[in-house]
Amino acid sequence: MDEIIGKLKTPEECRQFIVKYSDLVRQARQRAIELRASAHQAEDVVDYELLQALYAYEDILSEKNSRKTRANRTWQMVKHYGIKVAAERAVNRKVDAMGYKVLVGMGLQGLTFESVIVKFPDSFSPEAVKQAHKRLEELKNELEPTLWPYL
């Protein structure tokens, strides 16, 4: 057992520790994603937020596979079409409710292509915006009721 944990004397101290450091872990994840995205030369804030969503997706893949995993097919689309078109194409794929649930669990539900498209509708086609709204609603409905307050 870690020395810091061993010094906790009551269940309440343990709970407070969990709350405090869970938020710090979420913030550290968010910061790591921001730093990775800022390494690219994004054309605008929309591209920057889409890059963050892509890196958040890679974090999900890495957790799922228990090893660092790159979203190779998505990066190929980004290289070929650009990040905005790649995001539009991605929202037309089969919905990944598990990935969204993981992001919600991490406190990063705003880091999806769908969320960015809905946030910046003027940067995308009306069809993509409509599909993004639809998918977010589907994902929200698939979440367990205990996760709803985070949306």
C-alpha positions in Angstrom: 0.0 0.0 0.0 1.2 3.5 -0.8 2.5 5.4 2.2 0.0 8.3 1.6 -2.9 5.9 1.6 -1.7 4.2 4.8 -1.8 7.5 6.6 -5.6 7.9 6.0 -7.3 7.2 9.3 -11.1 7.3 8.6 -13.4 6.2 5.8 -14.3 9.9 5.4 -10.6 10.8 4.8 -10.5 8.1 2.2 -13.6 9.4 0.5 -12.2 13.0 0.5 -9.0 11.7 -0.9 -10.8 9.9 -3.7 -12.9 13.0 -4.6 -9.9 15.3 -4.6 -7.6 13.2 -6.6 -10.2 11.9 -9.0 -10.7 15.5 -10.1 -6.9 16.0 -10.4 -6.7 12.8 -12.5 -9.5 14.2 -14.8 -7.7 17.5 -15.1 -4.4 15.8 -15.8 -6.0 13.7 -18.6 -7.6 16.9 -20.1 -4.2 18.7 -19.9 -2.4 15.8 -21.6 -5.0 15.8 -24.4 -4.6 19.6 -24.8 -0.8 19.3 -25.0 -1.0 16.6 -27.6 -3.4 18.7 -29.7 -1.4 21.9 -29.3 1.6 20.1 -30.9 -0.3 20.4 -34.2 -0.7 23.6 -36.1 -4.5 23.8 -36.0 -6.1 26.3 -38.5 -8.7 27.4 -35.9 -10.4 26.6 -32.6 -12.6 24.0 -34.3 -9.6 22.0 -35.7 -8.0 22.3 -32.2 -11.0 20.9 -30.5 -11.4 18.1 -33.1 -7.8 17.2 -32.5 -8.5 17.0 -28.8 -11.4 14.7 -29.5 -9.2 12.5 -31.6 -6.6 12.2 -28.8 -9.4 11.5 -26.3 -10.5 8.7 -28.6 -6.9 7.3 -28.7 -6.9 7.4 -24.9 -10.1 5.2 -24.9 -8.5 2.8 -27.4 -5.4 2.6 -25.3 -7.3 1.9 -22.1 -9.4 -0.7 -23.9 -6.3 -2.5 -25.3 -4.2 -2.0 -22.2 -1.4 -0.5 -24.4 -0.8 2.7 -26.3 -3.1 2.5 -29.4 -3.1 5.0 -32.2 -6.3 5.7 -34.2 -4.6 4.9 -37.5 -7.6 4.8 -39.8 -8.9 8.1 -38.4 -5.4 9.7 -38.8 -5.4 8.4 -42.4 -8.7 10.2 -43.0 -7.3 13.4 -41.4 -4.3 13.3 -43.7 -6.4 12.6 -46.8 -9.4 14.8 -46.2 -8.5 17.2 -43.3 -9.7 17.1 -39.7 -13.2 18.6 -40.3 -14.1 16.2 -43.2 -12.7 13.3 -41.2 -14.9 14.2 -38.3 -18.0 14.5 -40.6 -17.2 11.1 -42.0 -16.7 9.6 -38.5 -20.1 10.7 -37.3 -21.6 8.6 -40.1 -20.0 5.4 -38.8 -21.7 3.0 -36.4 -22.1 4.6 -33.0 -19.6 3.5 -30.2 -21.6 3.8 -27.0 -18.9 2.2 -25.0 -16.3 4.8 -26.0 -18.7 7.6 -25.1 -19.4 6.0 -21.7 -15.7 5.8 -21.0 -15.4 9.5 -21.9 -18.3 10.4 -19.6 -16.6 8.3 -16.9 -13.4 10.2 -17.4 -15.3 13.5 -17.2 -14.5 14.2 -20.9 -17.9 13.8 -22.6 -17.4 17.0 -24.5 -14.4 15.5 -26.4 -16.2 13.7 -29.2 -16.4 14.6 -32.8 -20.2 14.9 -32.3 -19.9 17.3 -29.5 -17.5 19.6 -31.4 -19.7 19.5 -34.5 -22.8 20.5 -32.4 -20.8 23.2 -30.7 -19.6 24.7 -34.0 -22.4 24.0 -36.5 -21.4 26.7 -39.0 -18.2 24.8 -39.6 -19.9 21.6 -40.8 -22.5 20.5 -43.3 -26.1 20.6 -42.1 -26.3 16.8 -42.6 -23.3 16.3 -40.3 -24.8 18.6 -37.6 -28.1 16.7 -37.8 -26.3 13.3 -37.5 -24.1 14.6 -34.6 -27.3 15.7 -32.7 -28.9 12.4 -33.4 -25.9 10.4 -32.2 -25.5 12.4 -29.1 -29.1 11.8 -28.2 -28.7 8.0 -28.9 -25.6 7.9 -26.8 -27.3 9.8 -24.0 -30.2 7.3 -24.1 -27.8 4.4 -23.9 -26.0 5.7 -20.8 -26.9 4.2 -17.4 -29.1 6.6 -15.4 -26.3 7.1 -12.9 -24.2 8.9 -15.6 -27.0 11.3 -16.8 -26.1 14.1 -14.4 -22.7 14.4 -16.2 -24.3 15.4 -19.5 
